[in-house]
Amino acid sequence: MNLKVQEQFEVKSYETDACRRLKPFFLQSHVQEMAYRGSKFCGAGYELLRSQGFFWALNRMHLHILDWPLWGEEVVLQTWSRAKAGPLWHRNFKMFRPGAEDSPLMLGTSAWTMLNLADRSICREDNGFNQAYHLAEDTLPFCGKIVIPAETVMEDAGSHTVAFSDLDSNAHANNCMYTQWAVDTLPLDYLTTHELRDLQICYYRELHYGETVLFQLGGTEGKRYLRGMVGDTVCFVVEMEFAPLPGQPLTA
């Protein structure tokens, strides 16, 4: 039995950036949608969980990009359930051009929890998820917590007030918006001469409509860290690793 779920799609013009690359926001959007399809395949899809009073919440995500697809390219995105460890359900991803599965464009892994809609408590039951559908095939190591090096100077990098367009069906800021906010803290001249190669996010607290999250940015030219704060509470941490585009000078 094939335990992988996949779809093939064409990169649309509105999904690309000024360099015609698939935007990180839309990459994560496709990944999120595939995660929902994968959980449904395993017996615990969105609608079923909602009917029981639960939902899937993303805790951690790690995407490693080897080559960004461009506007008009056809790509295949796969997902499969990797394992359950305590309250965390691990899910993997792979993206590649049709017929080139052994030359991936992106490898990804993520960790999810089932939460109670009413009080956001963690559900430790399976709720219909068929654990026989786990596939012991790795893309990346299981997601760990992001540790910002102690010597990193974190400086104010603006803020964002959560708007209606940021919300998803769980009435909090959608997971993918955090990626967009993180990328948008960086200057245009950097983003047009570098490309994102590695993205990690740890989610710690939901963000709701009207809340203002303060951004703190730090790191080297190659690796940037973004921390999102509401008051003294850390809501999320993002780690981004970049590489110069061909023809651009190497940076530290």
C-alpha positions in Angstrom: 0.0 0.0 0.0 1.3 3.5 -0.9 1.4 5.5 2.3 2.3 8.8 0.5 -0.2 11.4 -0.6 0.9 13.6 -3.5 -0.3 16.3 -5.9 1.2 17.9 -9.0 0.7 21.6 -9.6 2.0 24.4 -11.8 3.6 27.4 -10.1 1.3 30.3 -10.7 2.4 33.9 -11.5 0.8 35.2 -8.3 2.8 32.6 -6.2 6.2 34.0 -7.3 8.4 36.9 -6.1 10.3 39.5 -8.0 12.8 36.9 -9.1 10.1 34.6 -10.4 10.7 32.1 -7.7 8.0 30.4 -5.7 7.5 32.5 -2.6 8.2 30.9 0.8 4.7 31.8 1.9 3.1 29.9 -1.0 5.5 27.0 -0.5 4.4 26.7 3.1 0.7 27.1 2.0 1.0 24.1 -0.3 2.8 22.2 2.5 0.0 23.0 4.9 -2.7 21.9 2.5 -0.9 18.6 1.8 -0.7 18.1 5.6 -4.5 18.3 5.8 -4.8 15.9 2.9 -2.4 13.6 4.5 -4.2 13.6 7.9 -7.5 12.8 6.1 -5.8 9.9 4.3 -4.7 8.6 7.7 -8.3 8.8 9.1 -8.1 12.0 11.1 -8.9 14.8 8.7 -10.0 18.4 9.4 -13.7 17.8 9.2 -13.7 14.7 11.4 -11.6 16.3 14.1 -13.8 19.4 14.1 -16.9 17.3 14.5 -15.2 15.8 17.6 -14.2 19.2 19.0 -10.5 19.1 18.0 -8.1 20.5 15.4 -4.5 20.1 14.2 -2.1 22.7 15.4 1.4 23.1 13.9 4.1 23.2 16.6 7.3 23.1 14.6 8.3 23.1 10.9 11.6 22.7 9.0 11.9 23.1 5.2 15.2 22.7 3.5 15.2 24.1 -0.1 17.7 22.8 -2.6 16.3 24.5 -5.7 13.4 26.9 -6.0 10.9 26.2 -8.8 10.0 29.1 -11.1 6.8 30.5 -12.5 5.2 28.0 -14.9 7.2 25.0 -13.7 5.3 21.8 -12.8 6.2 20.3 -9.4 5.1 17.3 -7.3 4.6 17.6 -3.6 4.5 14.5 -1.4 3.6 14.0 2.3 3.5 11.1 4.7 3.1 10.5 8.4 6.4 9.7 9.9 5.7 8.8 13.6 3.9 9.8 16.8 6.2 10.7 19.8 4.2 11.6 22.9 1.7 14.3 21.9 3.6 15.2 18.7 2.7 13.8 15.3 5.6 14.0 12.8 4.8 14.5 9.1 7.3 14.7 6.3 7.3 16.3 2.9 9.2 16.2 -0.4 8.9 18.3 -3.5 10.4 17.5 -6.9 9.9 18.0 -10.6 7.8 15.3 -12.3 9.9 12.2 -12.9 12.8 13.4 -10.8 11.9 12.2 -7.3 15.6 11.4 -6.6 16.5 15.0 -7.2 14.3 16.8 -4.7 13.7 20.6 -4.8 12.6 20.6 -1.1 12.7 18.3 1.9 10.6 19.0 4.9 9.4 17.8 8.3 7.0 19.1 10.8 5.5 18.3 14.2 1.8 18.7 15.0 -0.5 18.3 18.0 -4.3 17.7 18.3 -5.8 20.4 20.4 -9.2 20.8 22.0 -11.1 23.7 20.3 -12.7 24.8 23.5 -9.7 25.2 25.8 -6.7 24.5 23.5 -5.7 21.5 25.7 -3.6 18.7 24.1 -5.5 15.6 23.0 -3.5 12.4 23.6 -6.0 10.1 21.9 -5.7 9.0 18.2 -9.2 10.2 17.2 -9.4 7.9 14.3 -5.8 8.3 13.1 -4.6 5.0 11.7 -1.1 4.6 13.2 -0.4 1.7 10.8 -0.1 4.4 8.2 3.2 5.8 9.6 6.0 5.4 7.1 9.6 5.0 8.4 11.2 7.2 5.7 13.0 10.3 6.7 13.6 13.6 4.9 15.2 15.6 7.8 15.7 14.8 11.5 12.6 15.4 13.7 12.0 19.0 14.4 13.8 20.4 17.5 13.5 23.7 19.3 15.3 26.6 17.7 18.1 27.9 19.9 19.2 31.5 19.2 23.0 31.7 19.9 23.6 33.6 23.1 25.9 36.1 21.4 23.2 37.1 18.9 22.1 40.7 19.2 18.4 40.9 18.6 17.2 44.4 17.5 13.7 45.8 17.0 12.4 45.0 13.5 9.0 46.6 13.5 5.6 45.1 14.4 2.4 43.7 12.9 -1.2 43.9 14.1 -3.0 40.7 13.2 -5.7 41.5 10.6 -8.7 39.6 9.4 -6.8 38.4 6.3 -4.2 36.8 8.6 -6.7 34.5 10.2 -7.6 30.9 9.4 -10.6 28.7 10.2 -9.3 28.2 13.7 -9.6 32.0 14.2 -5.9 32.6 14.8 -3.1 33.8 12.6 -2.4 31.1 10.0 0.9 29.3 10.2 2.0 30.5 6.8 1.7 34.2 7.8 4.6 33.9 10.1 6.8 33.0 7.2 5.6 36.0 5.3 6.2 38.3 8.3 9.7 36.9 8.7 10.8 37.4 5.1 9.3 40.9 5.1 11.6 42.0 7.9 14.6 41.8 5.5 15.6 44.5 3.1 14.8 44.4 -0.6 18.4 44.5 -1.8 19.2 41.4 0.3 16.1 39.5 -0.8 16.8 40.1 -4.5 20.4 39.0 -4.2 19.9 36.0 -1.9 17.6 33.1 -1.7 16.2 31.3 1.3 17.7 27.8 1.6 16.5 26.7 5.1 13.5 27.7 7.1 12.6 26.6 10.6 9.7 27.9 12.8 8.7 27.1 16.4 5.2 28.2 17.4 4.6 28.8 21.0 1.4 30.9 21.3 -1.5 31.6 19.1 -1.9 35.1 17.7 -5.5 36.5 17.5 -7.2 39.3 15.6 -6.1 42.8 16.8 -3.0 41.6 18.7 0.2 43.5 17.9 3.3 41.3 17.7 6.7 43.0 18.0 9.5 41.6 15.9 13.1 41.2 17.0 15.7 40.4 14.4 19.3 39.2 14.7 22.0 37.0 13.2 24.7 37.0 10.5 24.3 37.7 6.8 23.8 34.0 6.1 21.5 33.1 9.0 18.8 35.3 10.5 16.6 34.8 13.6 13.2 36.4 14.1 11.4 36.4 17.4 7.8 37.5 17.8 6.7 38.9 21.1 3.5 40.0 22.7 4.5 41.8 25.8 7.1 39.6 27.5 5.7 36.4 25.9 7.6 34.7 23.0 5.0 33.7 20.5 7.2 32.2 17.8 10.8 32.0 16.7 12.0 31.7 13.1 15.4 30.7 11.8 16.2 31.5 8.1 19.3 30.6 6.3 20.2 32.3 3.0 22.7 31.8 0.2 23.8 34.4 -2.4 22.2 34.0 -5.9 24.6 33.0 -8.6 26.9 35.9 -9.6 26.5 37.5 -6.2 29.5 37.9 -3.8 29.8 35.5 -0.8 28.7 36.9 2.5 29.6 36.0 6.1 
